């Protein structure tokens, strides 16, 4: 069940950006405005909408009226022309919603799709009036579907919480991504809530939630040029952040984790979702670095594709992660079976281990023996299908 | 033509370590000793023979009499038992060559093969007397073949040089390696020369040569647990290092580069060898970091498999490499065709680019516009065949 927060209208349409003719333009309106917080890609090569989105958040002091997203074109590596195109789109949106007196800086732009091809601005502006006219509080699924690229399904998560009988909610939608890298260049996540909160408070809470969700999946190692996580709070529940802070933080974290899981499970060619439980690390940073090295090792990931309990490849990945470890203190477990004991082979039932790793989702637990920090990190296997999807000659 | 340096005897035999029954034990004798220098894996998880090899170089002050290499078992992640096994083998070799009064510390051990399985020491010691008895100056190819694991061919390179009519030579042999990671855990390289040189001088020259060859191929990012490059100088040419220093450095570098190329070309599932020419970098370290990020990006490597001139993926990899760049100054070329101009699309003939990338080996030139340093870095594509080879359930 999806809890839709109050204060937002959604719509989507096909503007002709996707060759398939499927919906590719999505719109959200916050008629009375919303507090905004965002986390962006750390890649130095950034798409025009990311540059402009950052600028708009600053210029609007975090008060946003609309969100416009296109799929089918990333508007990245498109030079000065790309920035101009994104600005034109935001201005066109502001002028279409002139009744609510939004400035172009209160429109937040996003794009996802192919890199290096100029955005066909006219297709977007031509479609805008019809798109905006039909926006409604219920059209959330249409919005979630229009932002998909290679995704096979829409990714949605929501939670509800209350304060003295007043209910508030949060709903999130994600699109992404290749297996470890976003394929058409992007993980986009939009989160909507109707609590009342300042942009500054939202920013801190969002950063923590992203650290505990999207930064703990194997996409992390490969931030794309367009990655954006945007949180909008309409305040229409009349519940204030300070009244539900703990509940809200928990709900946001849960929604983000659920979306992160959905992204991995829908990764290109993924047959196995592997949760790495790193234990006894000295710090969260070290735990994440080790998990990230394991999760991006082609040798480890291909062993997972073959359901092969080849712990030597995992141990070798840990050894080259750059984190100081004592190999003779490392223990590795598949479910309740130990496969590596003190850095050497444990006696284990190989056929049981193979069976365990044949499941669509399972855990690998790694105890480092050097500290007290634990981390859960989501990863997946590397299959021949992934290579086929990404090797297709497309230009 | 192979120039075999004087002062070394080679042999090989099948000791029963490889399930295939193929030769898996190789031996080199330097009857009058040789100056030794070595470069090892930087992985913290190291195989027993690497630990012991380091110890022996120290204890013998870099004077080695014999080299014993087995394939089929890495003797890695085998605990204290593994060290004991490697010691037993070295002692057995020393005792077999007792006529030349070598100490066990003057025997250098190497292993390659599966991780985490105890080395069957008896198979090795049983085979030793026969192996050592047949050692001869000519049996170099037999040596090169016995150290192979997933290699499809032996990798050999040699050079000759002279000083006042006296000739000296260098010959190198390599075994490696998965595509980006050594598969059965190892790149092993042995280099033999008959010049006269101290271990200390050799060490410096070897380090430089390795930096300009094996550290500029995409294996670099993933040092295995057993990686070893060993250089032995017998002095039997009566040519001294100081008389031919420049020539020797050049010859060693050429031999190492040739072996590095042979390793990449024989990588698992490799269809295209790609030379990355990084230009206008601020430093060698930054150039190598950028090349390494491109060369280990699954998205870039799968595009290469499909002969797809998708420069956006290369640009995105540069952007996340951790090196500060100005994306609008980056130019990318396929042969003499420019595909990315100032960080945006250049006008280019896509079918010509596809044709160019369909060749088994080609160059991609990347001008960063930030400095004056250039680097050549060898890489390769990521194919479905690589995944199949490494996903086979093997335990």
Contacts between the chains, C-beta under 8 A, distances in Angstrom:
chain1	res1	chain2	res2	distance
A	42	B	320	7.3
A	43	B	316	6.4
A	43	B	319	4.3
A	43	B	320	4.7
A	44	B	318	8.0
A	44	B	319	4.3
A	44	B	320	7.4
A	44	B	324	7.2
A	44	B	325	5.9
A	44	B	327	6.4
A	45	B	315	5.3
A	45	B	316	5.7
A	45	B	318	6.9
A	45	B	319	3.1
A	45	B	320	7.9
A	45	B	327	4.6
A	45	B	343	7.3
A	46	B	319	7.7
A	74	B	312	7.9
A	76	B	312	7.1
A	77	B	312	5.8
A	77	B	315	5.7
A	77	B	327	7.3
A	77	B	340	7.4
A	77	B	343	5.7
A	77	B	344	5.2
A	77	B	345	6.9
A	78	B	344	5.8
A	78	B	345	7.7
A	79	B	328	7.1
A	79	B	342	7.0
A	79	B	343	7.0
A	79	B	344	4.3
A	82	B	344	7.9
A	114	B	312	7.3
A	115	B	312	3.0
A	115	B	313	7.6
A	115	B	315	7.2
A	115	B	316	7.0
A	116	B	311	6.7
A	116	B	312	4.7
A	116	B	315	7.9
A	116	B	340	7.4
A	116	B	344	6.6
A	116	B	345	4.3
A	117	B	345	6.9
A	178	B	299	6.5
A	179	B	298	7.3
A	180	B	298	6.1
A	181	B	297	7.1
A	181	B	298	6.6
A	181	B	299	4.6
A	181	B	316	7.8
A	183	B	299	7.2
A	185	B	312	6.9
A	185	B	316	6.5
A	222	B	297	7.5
A	222	B	299	7.9
A	222	B	320	6.4
A	223	B	320	5.7
A	224	B	316	6.4
A	225	B	312	8.0
A	225	B	315	7.9
A	225	B	316	5.2
A	225	B	319	6.6
A	297	B	181	7.0
A	297	B	222	7.6
A	298	B	179	7.4
A	298	B	180	6.1
A	298	B	181	6.6
A	298	B	298	7.2
A	298	B	382	7.2
A	298	B	386	7.5
A	298	B	390	7.2
A	299	B	178	6.5
A	299	B	181	4.7
A	299	B	183	7.2
A	299	B	222	8.0
A	299	B	390	6.0
A	302	B	386	7.5
A	302	B	387	5.2
A	302	B	390	3.7
A	302	B	391	4.5
A	303	B	390	6.8
A	303	B	391	6.9
A	305	B	387	6.4
A	305	B	391	4.1
A	306	B	390	7.6
A	306	B	391	3.5
A	306	B	392	5.7
A	306	B	393	4.7
A	306	B	394	7.8
A	307	B	393	6.1
A	308	B	391	7.1
A	308	B	392	7.4
A	308	B	393	4.8
A	308	B	394	6.0
A	308	B	395	6.1
A	309	B	395	6.0
A	310	B	394	7.1
A	310	B	395	6.2
A	311	B	116	6.8
A	312	B	74	7.9
A	312	B	76	7.1
A	312	B	77	5.9
A	312	B	114	7.3
A	312	B	115	3.0
A	312	B	116	4.7
A	312	B	185	6.9
A	312	B	225	8.0
A	313	B	115	7.7
A	315	B	45	5.4
A	315	B	77	5.8
A	315	B	115	7.3
A	315	B	116	7.9
A	315	B	225	7.9
A	316	B	43	6.4
A	316	B	45	5.7
A	316	B	115	7.0
A	316	B	181	7.8
A	316	B	185	6.5
A	316	B	224	6.4
A	316	B	225	5.2
A	318	B	45	6.9
A	319	B	43	4.3
A	319	B	44	4.4
A	319	B	45	3.1
A	319	B	46	7.7
A	319	B	225	6.6
A	320	B	42	7.3
A	320	B	43	4.7
A	320	B	44	7.5
A	320	B	45	7.9
A	320	B	222	6.3
A	320	B	223	5.7
A	324	B	44	7.2
A	325	B	44	5.9
A	327	B	44	6.4
A	327	B	45	4.6
A	327	B	77	7.3
A	328	B	79	7.1
A	340	B	77	7.4
A	340	B	116	7.5
A	342	B	79	7.0
A	343	B	45	7.3
A	343	B	77	5.7
A	343	B	79	7.0
A	344	B	77	5.2
A	344	B	78	5.9
A	344	B	79	4.3
A	344	B	82	7.9
A	344	B	116	6.6
A	345	B	77	6.9
A	345	B	78	7.8
A	345	B	116	4.3
A	345	B	117	6.9
A	350	B	395	5.3
A	353	B	395	8.0
A	354	B	393	6.3
A	382	B	298	7.2
A	382	B	387	6.2
A	383	B	387	6.3
A	383	B	391	7.6
A	384	B	384	4.1
A	384	B	387	4.7
A	384	B	388	6.1
A	384	B	391	7.8
A	386	B	298	7.5
A	386	B	302	7.5
A	386	B	387	7.7
A	387	B	302	5.2
A	387	B	305	6.4
A	387	B	382	6.2
A	387	B	383	6.4
A	387	B	384	4.7
A	387	B	386	7.7
A	387	B	387	5.9
A	388	B	384	6.2
A	390	B	298	7.2
A	390	B	299	6.0
A	390	B	302	3.6
A	390	B	303	6.8
A	390	B	306	7.6
A	391	B	302	4.5
A	391	B	303	6.9
A	391	B	305	4.1
A	391	B	306	3.5
A	391	B	308	7.1
A	391	B	383	7.6
A	391	B	384	7.8
A	392	B	306	5.7
A	392	B	308	7.4
A	393	B	306	4.7
A	393	B	307	6.0
A	393	B	308	4.8
A	393	B	354	6.2
A	394	B	306	7.8
A	394	B	308	6.0
A	394	B	310	7.1
A	395	B	308	6.1
A	395	B	309	6.0
A	395	B	310	6.2
A	395	B	350	5.3
A	395	B	353	7.9
A	395	B	354	8.0
